Amino acid sequence: MKILHTSDWHIGIKLATYDYLPDQRVFADWLLQTVISEKIDVVLIAGDIFDRAIPSGESIDLVDEIFSKLITNNISVVVISGNHDSAERLNFCSKAMESAGLYIRTEQRDAKDIGDPIEITKNGESVFIIPVPYLDPQRVIEIDDAERSHGGLVDAILKSRIQEVPDPAKTIVMSHAFVAGGTESDSERKVSIGGTSRVAVDVYKDFGYVALGHLHRPQQVAGQNIFYSGTPLQYSFSEEHQKSVRIIEIGETIESHAIDIPIGPTVVTLTDSIENLLKKPEYKVNEAHLVRVKLTDSGYQLNAFDRISTRFQNLLDLSYVELNAGKEFGGSTSELKHLSPDEIVQQYIHAVHVDSVTPEIDQFIQESVHRVTAGGKQ
């Protein structure tokens, strides 16, 4: 049996003013082509399907389209919720979808309802999957004797569920977590609620393969059969690494390998003087990239953002190396100057209050911003 492991799609995400949704549509097409060409039986999506707890209509439509195309091609899909997802929304109609081959598992109030093994049979071969979504220890109320922490809950659930599978060494665990030993990127929302944020590697040691989500860099953990697939696209300037998905092959043993994702925008940080950035031919390759500039000039340059953006069409951030040395804030306020007031407010809400703003509140905020910027005339 062949299984594809992916995670952290973050459908609907933006980097400053850049909207990834068109690129995510291209990734969706590439994923379907890869699944068909590799003769994949099951697709595992290890959390953070959406970037927001309340995703846009376009984001929902795209995910629905992806799931529909996979199922139509007789591919089973197993999904767990991540810390960016709304467990309640993602769980809607999940039981009804199982007959079509779509298995969605989200956080529950009772730990006993989490991680029930899923058996998938294809062409006479079976695999057991234990799906453990992201768990907020303050929302999982009934935990029996488990430690009230992220790591404690995952440990307790897996110790219980391991007894329900015929062969743990042939079993796949899906988990959206920060596993000790993993390397972080700048774009992950920190998971440090309810005590420790990390999950010990030993929690997963008895299982054949662990399909992780949360960290955005594809990586193996502690030299074991524990892998983060990483994000499908470069979502921050700390993600200048190759993106990939993992193919898992289950036979006498479980083996896996990465397949590079050849599409999507490239992020790059350019550090140089404004004169060199505007004139040097070596920067031509970066003109269509998503660009962050760190100027080495000793003083502020007049209209620096506008001048540099004439060459780099996707200039998203600008700061000064020397003028901001030693400061916690990088001085990229020039980005804010090129945003409308409602865009600035939306970015703040997305960063700070993403899980608590309903569509009604969001509309009220937008109308209020428009009234204020119009001088109270609207």
C-alpha positions in Angstrom: 0.0 0.0 0.0 1.2 3.5 -0.8 0.4 6.5 1.3 1.1 10.2 0.8 1.9 12.4 3.9 1.3 16.1 3.7 0.3 18.8 6.2 0.1 22.5 7.0 -1.6 23.6 3.8 -2.8 26.9 5.6 -5.3 27.5 2.8 -6.1 31.2 2.7 -2.7 32.4 4.2 -1.1 35.7 3.2 2.4 37.0 3.6 2.1 40.7 4.1 0.0 41.7 1.0 0.7 38.5 -1.0 -2.2 36.2 -1.3 -1.2 32.5 -1.7 -4.6 31.2 -2.8 -3.8 31.1 -6.6 -0.6 29.2 -5.8 -2.5 26.8 -3.5 -4.8 26.0 -6.5 -1.7 25.1 -8.5 -0.5 22.9 -5.6 -3.9 21.2 -5.5 -3.5 20.3 -9.2 0.1 19.1 -8.7 -1.0 17.0 -5.7 -3.8 15.3 -7.7 -1.4 14.5 -10.6 1.2 13.2 -8.2 -1.3 11.0 -6.3 -2.4 9.5 -9.6 1.1 9.0 -11.1 2.4 7.5 -7.9 -0.6 5.2 -7.5 -1.3 6.4 -4.0 -4.0 4.6 -2.0 -4.4 7.0 1.0 -3.6 10.7 1.6 -2.8 11.8 5.1 -3.2 15.5 6.0 -1.7 16.2 9.4 -3.4 19.4 10.4 -3.7 23.1 9.7 -5.8 22.6 6.6 -6.9 26.3 6.9 -4.9 29.2 8.1 -7.8 30.7 10.1 -10.4 29.2 12.4 -13.0 31.0 10.3 -11.7 30.5 6.7 -12.9 32.5 3.7 -15.5 31.1 1.4 -12.9 30.7 -1.4 -10.7 28.7 1.0 -13.5 26.4 1.9 -14.4 25.9 -1.7 -10.8 25.0 -2.6 -10.5 22.4 0.2 -13.8 20.9 -0.8 -12.7 20.7 -4.4 -9.4 18.9 -3.4 -11.2 16.4 -1.2 -13.8 15.7 -3.9 -11.3 15.1 -6.6 -9.2 12.7 -4.4 -12.3 10.7 -3.4 -13.5 10.6 -7.0 -10.2 8.9 -7.9 -10.8 6.2 -5.2 -8.2 7.7 -2.8 -9.0 7.6 0.9 -8.3 10.8 2.8 -7.5 11.0 6.5 -7.5 14.5 8.0 -6.7 15.8 11.5 -7.2 19.3 12.8 -4.3 21.5 13.7 -3.9 24.5 16.0 -5.0 26.9 13.2 -8.2 25.0 12.4 -11.5 25.2 14.2 -12.1 21.6 15.4 -15.9 22.2 15.6 -16.2 23.5 12.0 -13.9 20.9 10.5 -15.8 18.1 12.3 -19.1 19.1 10.7 -20.6 16.1 8.8 -17.4 14.1 9.3 -19.3 10.9 10.1 -21.4 11.2 6.9 -18.3 11.6 4.8 -16.6 8.3 5.9 -18.7 6.2 3.6 -17.1 8.2 0.7 -13.6 7.6 2.1 -13.0 10.9 3.9 -12.0 10.5 7.5 -11.9 13.7 9.6 -10.7 13.6 13.2 -10.7 16.7 15.4 -10.2 17.6 19.1 -13.0 16.4 21.4 -13.9 17.3 25.0 -13.3 13.7 26.2 -9.9 12.2 25.6 -11.6 8.8 25.3 -13.1 10.0 22.0 -9.8 10.9 20.5 -7.5 8.6 18.4 -9.9 5.8 17.6 -7.9 3.7 15.1 -9.0 3.8 11.5 -8.6 0.6 9.3 -8.3 1.3 5.6 -8.3 -1.7 3.2 -7.2 -1.3 -0.4 -6.7 -4.3 -2.9 -6.7 -6.8 -0.1 -4.1 -4.9 2.0 -5.0 -3.1 5.3 -3.4 -0.4 7.3 -4.3 1.0 10.8 -4.0 4.7 11.4 -4.3 6.4 14.8 -5.3 10.1 14.2 -4.4 12.4 17.0 -5.3 16.1 16.2 -3.9 19.1 17.9 -5.1 19.0 21.6 -5.5 22.1 23.7 -5.4 20.8 27.3 -7.8 23.5 28.4 -10.5 22.4 26.0 -10.1 18.6 26.4 -12.0 18.5 29.7 -12.3 14.8 30.5 -8.7 13.4 30.7 -8.9 10.8 33.5 -5.4 10.4 35.0 -3.5 12.0 32.1 -1.2 15.0 32.7 -3.0 18.2 31.7 -0.5 19.3 29.0 -0.3 18.8 25.3 2.4 16.1 25.7 0.6 14.4 28.5 -2.6 14.1 26.5 -0.9 12.7 23.4 1.0 10.2 25.6 -2.1 9.0 27.4 -4.1 8.6 24.2 -1.4 6.6 22.4 -0.8 4.3 25.4 -4.5 3.5 25.2 -4.9 3.2 21.5 -1.8 1.0 20.9 -3.7 -1.8 22.5 -6.4 -1.6 19.8 -4.2 -2.2 16.8 -2.9 -5.7 15.8 0.7 -4.6 15.1 2.0 -1.2 16.2 5.1 -1.7 14.0 2.7 -1.6 11.0 0.6 1.2 12.3 0.8 4.9 11.3 0.2 7.6 13.9 -0.9 11.1 12.7 -0.1 13.9 15.2 -0.2 17.7 15.0 2.3 18.6 17.6 5.7 20.2 18.4 7.8 17.1 19.0 11.1 17.6 20.9 14.0 17.8 18.6 12.1 19.5 15.7 13.4 22.7 14.0 11.0 25.7 14.0 10.3 28.3 11.4 9.1 31.9 12.0 5.6 31.3 10.6 4.3 28.7 13.1 1.9 29.8 15.7 3.4 28.7 19.0 1.7 25.9 20.9 2.6 26.5 24.6 -0.8 26.2 26.2 -1.4 24.3 29.5 2.2 23.6 30.5 4.9 22.3 28.2 4.4 22.7 24.4 6.6 19.9 23.4 5.8 16.2 23.0 8.5 13.7 23.9 9.9 11.6 21.1 9.5 8.4 23.2 5.7 8.8 23.0 5.8 7.6 19.4 8.6 5.0 19.6 6.5 1.8 19.2 4.8 2.8 16.0 5.9 2.1 12.4 5.6 5.6 11.0 4.6 8.9 12.6 3.1 11.5 10.2 3.6 14.9 11.9 2.1 18.3 11.3 2.8 21.8 12.8 6.5 22.5 12.0 6.9 24.0 8.5 10.3 22.6 7.6 10.3 19.0 6.3 12.4 16.9 8.6 13.1 13.7 10.4 13.0 13.7 14.2 15.7 12.0 16.3 16.7 9.7 13.5 13.5 7.7 13.9 10.6 6.9 11.5 9.0 10.2 12.7 8.6 12.9 10.0 7.3 16.4 9.4 6.2 16.8 5.8 6.3 20.5 6.2 4.2 23.1 4.3 3.6 22.7 0.6 4.7 26.3 -0.2 7.1 28.8 1.3 5.0 30.8 3.6 7.6 33.0 5.4 11.1 34.3 4.8 12.4 31.7 7.2 11.3 29.0 4.7 13.9 29.3 1.9 14.1 25.4 1.9 12.8 22.9 -0.6 9.2 21.9 0.0 8.1 18.3 -0.3 5.6 15.6 0.5 6.4 12.1 1.8 5.5 8.8 0.2 5.1 5.9 2.6 5.2 2.3 1.4 3.9 -0.4 3.6 5.2 -4.0 3.0 7.2 -6.2 5.3 8.5 -3.0 6.7 7.4 0.7 6.4 9.7 2.8 4.2 9.3 6.4 3.1 10.9 9.0 0.9 10.3 12.6 0.0 9.1 14.0 -3.3 10.0 17.6 -4.0 7.2 20.0 -4.8 8.4 21.8 -8.0 5.8 24.7 -8.0 5.0 27.8 -5.9 6.6 31.2 -5.2 10.1 31.6 -3.9 10.9 33.7 -0.9 14.2 35.5 -0.7 16.0 38.0 1.6 18.3 40.4 -0.1 20.9 42.3 1.9 22.7 45.1 0.1 22.7 48.8 -0.6 19.8 50.4 -2.5 22.1 51.3 -5.4 23.3 47.7 -5.8 19.8 46.3 -5.5 18.6 48.5 -8.3 21.6 48.0 -10.7 23.3 44.7 -10.1 22.5 42.1 -12.8 22.9 39.2 -10.3 19.5 40.2 -8.8 17.6 39.7 -12.0 16.7 36.2 -11.0 14.9 37.6 -7.9 12.7 40.1 -9.7 9.6 37.8 -9.6 10.3 36.3 -6.2 8.7 37.3 -2.9 11.3 39.7 -1.6 12.4 41.0 1.8 15.1 43.7 1.6 17.6 44.6 4.3 19.3 47.8 3.3 23.0 48.2 4.3 22.9 52.0 3.6 24.1 54.1 6.6 21.1 56.4 6.4 17.5 56.4 5.4 16.9 56.4 1.6 14.2 58.7 0.1 11.3 56.6 -1.2 13.3 53.4 -0.8 10.3 51.1 -0.9 8.8 52.6 -4.1 12.2 52.7 -5.8 13.1 49.1 -5.0 9.6 47.8 -5.9 10.1 49.2 -9.5 12.5 46.3 -9.9 11.1 43.7 -7.5 7.4 43.4 -8.2 6.7 41.4 -5.0 8.7 43.5 -2.5 6.9 42.7 0.8 9.3 44.0 3.5 12.0 46.5 3.9 14.3 47.3 6.8 17.7 48.8 7.5 20.5 46.6 8.9 22.6 49.3 10.6 19.9 51.7 11.6 17.9 48.9 13.4 20.8 47.0 14.8 20.0 45.7 18.3 16.4 46.6 18.1 13.7 43.9 18.6 11.6 45.4 15.8 13.2 45.2 12.4 11.9 48.6 11.2 9.7 47.3 8.4 7.1 50.0 8.9 7.4 50.9 5.2 5.3 47.8 4.5 2.5 49.3 6.6 2.7 52.6 4.8 1.7 50.8 1.6 -1.3 49.2 3.1 -4.8 50.7 3.4 -6.1 51.3 6.9 -8.5 48.3 6.7 -5.7 46.1 5.5 -3.6 47.1 8.5 -6.4 46.3 10.9 -7.1 43.0 9.1 -3.4 42.0 9.5 -3.6 42.8 13.2 -6.7 40.8 13.8 -5.3 37.9 11.8 -2.2 37.9 14.0 -3.7 38.5 17.4 -7.5 37.6 17.4 -7.8 35.1 14.6 -9.8 32.6 16.7 -12.3 35.0 18.3 -13.6 37.3 15.5 -16.9 36.1 14.0 -18.0 37.2 10.6 -20.4 39.7 12.2 -17.7 41.3 14.3 -15.3 41.3 11.3 -18.0 43.2 9.3 -18.6 45.7 12.1 -14.8 46.4 12.4 -14.5 46.9 8.6 -17.5 49.3 8.6 -16.0 51.2 11.6 -12.6 51.6 9.9 -14.3 52.9 6.8 -16.4 55.4 8.8 -13.3 56.7 10.6 -11.1 57.0 7.5 -14.0 58.9 5.8 -14.1 61.4 8.6 -17.4 60.1 9.9 -19.3 60.9 6.7 -20.4 57.3 6.0 
